[in-house]
């Protein structure tokens, strides 16, 4: 199965944007400078890109090179074991580090008390699927990844069986909203559409499209759609519009999810962008992206908790901001590299070994 390496780079850029966004949004969220800069380092909506991208890459193997991969009980067991170990083992390692840091004054005693009495409800947070994210707040996105990704094989079967029914399901997600079913599945379904029509998107002749003369305007519109959350912070929506969106259960994430799908479709159609994205630094960033996402929170929180003490070493607020931001970036990248080597990659290999032991994967050869 051919790997789309340039999509790894997209994930890396998104993880990097989340790191910058969390840093600049910690103390300056109410400033105009933050609201404008957040459109470039849009970490709050990079998660939409994560979800759409996950839908694409997780369903890719079910459609390419063809759709002959059997989805049955044995295959699903293999898929689940791989996915759970791949996500959980690095998360638990990172979460244990956060826990020991927050209770560093007497870590052994706290650890014993925690597992005996569950005083700080670490177990609930480690389960990932119970909505408790106190020590590692960004883990809500990993909860979405875990829950939604386990639905992918079922949705693939639906898409294989009938595209109209799959489209009706996507509309149902919008109508029912988050009170009935995971609203984030909408993003995963968008990614699956891209995977399903990948070759059409890739081969589409954009230059001969009637929209080509308006391409720059369209790019601005997609950028505005992706940045809508920050635009309305500067220019708030009216109460009537907000009430209407609430009535029909439409969230800003739905707009950013659509923008993310359009961005990914454009990248798939653009060899120039792909050549840029397969540069070694971006591919490396993509390889450690999950580790970056897991570990950046520790450094951001540490710097913000000690901001006054650390900023006192610098002569101006601008200087302290720049140096401490650089320190967070470099510390995160260095630690994420080690974490990727020591934890994440072994977890991926472990997932494959365990899955193949208990549920050997059966892959059919492409039909002629």
Number of C-alpha atoms within 10 A of each C-alpha: 7 8 10 13 16 21 21 23 26 24 25 26 21 25 27 24 22 24 26 22 22 21 24 19 17 13 12 12 15 12 11 13 11 18 22 16 15 25 20 13 22 24 22 20 26 23 24 26 27 23 27 29 27 23 26 26 19 20 24 24 17 22 17 17 14 13 17 15 18 15 16 11 10 15 18 18 17 21 24 19 19 21 20 15 20 20 19 18 18 23 23 15 16 18 21 16 15 17 18 15 14 12 14 13 10 11 14 12 11 19 18 11 13 15 13 9 11 14 12 15 13 19 14 14 20 19 13 21 16 12 13 19 17 12 17 20 11 16 22 16 16 19 19 19 20 18 16 21 22 17 13 23 19 13 19 23 15 16 19 15 11 12 13 11 13 19 16 12 17 18 12 13 20 20 15 14 18 15 8 9 12 14 23 23 25 25 30 32 28 24 29 28 21 26 24 22 12 19 13 12 19 17 11 14 11 15 10 9 11 9 12 13 11 10 14 11 12 13 14 11 13 20 18 17 20 28 24 20 23 21 17 13 13 14 10 11 12 9 9 9 10 13 12 11 13 12 10 12 17 17 16 15 21 19 21 27 28 20 24 28 27 18 17 20 18 16 19 21 20 16 12 9 13 18 10 12 21 19 13 11 12 19 21 15 24 26 20 25 25 20 27 26 21 23 24 24 22 18 20 22 16 12 19 16 11 10 15 11 10 13 19 11 10 13 9 10 10 10 13 18 16 10 13 20 19 13 15 22 19 13 15 23 20 12 15 25 20 13 21 19 13 12 18 25 16 15 21 17 14 17 23 21 15 15 22 17 11 12 19 16 18 14 11 11 10 11 8 3
